[in-house]
Amino acid sequence: MLREESIKKIDEFLKYLGGVISVYDLYPVGHPVIRAKAEKAYVALRDIFKEMRDVNLILVGEDMVFENVILEASSSLTKLIRGLSSCGIE
């Protein structure tokens, strides 16, 4: 997989993962909204692993790093990083 394609797929997965985290506190476990967002994240991650053996994401302060590239800060990525930090993942 080309590096740009990899980064695009990782960005998409992180966007979906952030969506799961953002609705998790709003709905009870098993709610269709949570399930739908989790399914999108799962499919995106599954597609990544179809083409890559290893995926290393590193959280450095407010930056997410993939293959030595700092991912472009977007509102969804910022929300994801804050969500991970609130869960104790730093």
MINUTOR-472320 format. One record per atom (N, C-alpha, C): residue in one letter; x negated, z, y. Coordinates in steps of 0.02 Angstrom, whole numbers, plus 50000, padded with zeros to 5 digits. Layout:
BEGIN
AXZY ...
//
This chain:
BEGIN
M499575000049941 M500005000050000 M499555000050062 L499734996050110 L499354995750173 L499415002350210 R498905003950248 R498895010250285 R499485010950333 E499655005450369 E500225005850417 E500885006950380 E500945003750322 E501555004650282 E501595011850257 S501025014550236 S501005021450212 S501225026250267 I500955025250326 I501125029650382 I501865029050399 K502125022950398 K502835021950413 K503265025550361 K503085025150297 K503475028450245 K503425036050250 I502835038550267 I502755045750277 I503175048050337 D503155044350391 D503565046050450 D504305046350431 E504525041550393 E505235041350372 E505405047450329 F504975049050281 F505085055050240 F505115061350283 L504645062050329 L504625068050371 L505245068550415 K505495062850438 K506115062750478 K506695065450435 Y506745063050374 Y507285065250330 Y507205072650311 L506595074750299 L506475081850283 L506675086250342 G506495084050402 G506695087850462 G507455088250468 G507795082850448 G508525082850449 G508815088050402 V508505088750344 V508735093850295 V508645100850325 I508065102050353 I507925108650382 I508405110150440 S508555105050481 S508975106250540 S509695107950522 V509945105550466 V510645107150448 V510705112850398 Y510135115050371 Y510155120150319 Y510485126650343 D510365128550405 D510665134750431 D511385133750453 L511605127550459 L512285126150483 L512815126050429 Y512605124450368 Y513085123450313 Y512895127850253 P513395129550212 P513235133450152 P512855129150101 V512495132450057 V512125128950005 V512605124649964 G512405118549950 G512815114049911 G513295109749952 H513305110850018 H513755106950061 H513545099550058 P514035094950060 P513865087750056 P513385085250110 V513395088150169 V512935086050222 V512215087550202 I512115093650177 I511435095550155 I511225091150097 R511675090250051 R511515086249991 R511335079050010 A511705076050056 A511575069150077 A510895068550111 K510745073250155 K510095073050190 K509515074350141 A509615078850094 A509095080250045 A508985074050000 E509515070549983 E509455064549942 E509045059249978 K509155058350043 K508765053450081 K508025055350081 A507875061750090 A507175064050089 A506875062950020 Y507255064449968 Y507005063549900 Y506855056149885 V507315051749904 V507215044549891 V506605042049929 A506515044249991 A505935042150030 A505285044549998 L505285050749975 L504685053449943 L504555050049876 R505075048749838 R505005045249774 R504695038349785 D504915034949837 D504645028249852 D503905028549870 I503715033849904 I503005034849922 I502585035649858 F502835039949812 F502445041249752 F502455035349703 K502895030649712 K502865024549671 K502245020449687 E501995021249748 E501435017149770 E500795021049784 M500845027549787 M500265031749801 M500225037249749 R499625038549727 R499535043849677 R499525050749710 D499185051249766 D499125057649802 D499375056849873 V499695061949898 V499915062149968 V499685068849996 N499275068450048 N499025074550081 N499265074550153 L499675079450168 L499895080550237 L499605087150259 I499315087150317 I498995093250343 I499315094950410 L499525101150416 L499805103550479 L499255107250516 V499075104550575 V498545107550616 V498855109250684 G499025115550692 G499355117550754 G500015113850762 E500075109750813 E500685105950826 E500635098750801 D500115097250763 D500015090350739 D500065089950664 M500365084450640 M500385082850569 M499885077250557 V499455078150507 V498925073250494 V499035070350424 F498985063750419 F499045060150356 F498485055050352 E498075055350300 E497505050850291 E497065050550354 N496905056350380 N496475056950439 N496765053750502 V497415052650503 V497755049950562 V498265055150585 I498225056850650 I498725061250678 I499365057250688 L499905059450657 L500525055850662 L500805056350732 E501105051050754 E501395050750821 E501935056050829 A501875059950882 A502355065250894 A503035062350914 S503535063850875 S504215061750891 S504635068050893 S505235067550919 S505665073550922 S505815076150852 S505915071550803 S506065073850735 S505455077150703 L504855074550717 L504255077750689 L504135084550722 T504245084950786 T504165091450821 T504655096550792 K505285094550781 K505775099050751 K505565101250681 L505295096550643 L505075098150575 L504505103250577 I504025102150620 I503455106750625 I503695113750646 R504155114050693 R504435120450713 R504815123750656 G505185119650618 G505555122250561 G505085124950507 L504555121350494 L504065123750445 L503735130150469 S503575130450533 S503265136550561 S503725142450556 S504375141350567 S504855146750564 S504935149350492 C504755145250443 C504775147250373 C504105150350351 G503635150850398 G502985153750382 G502465148750358 I502625142250364 I502145137050343 I501775134750404 E501125135950405 E500715134050462 E500075130650439 
//
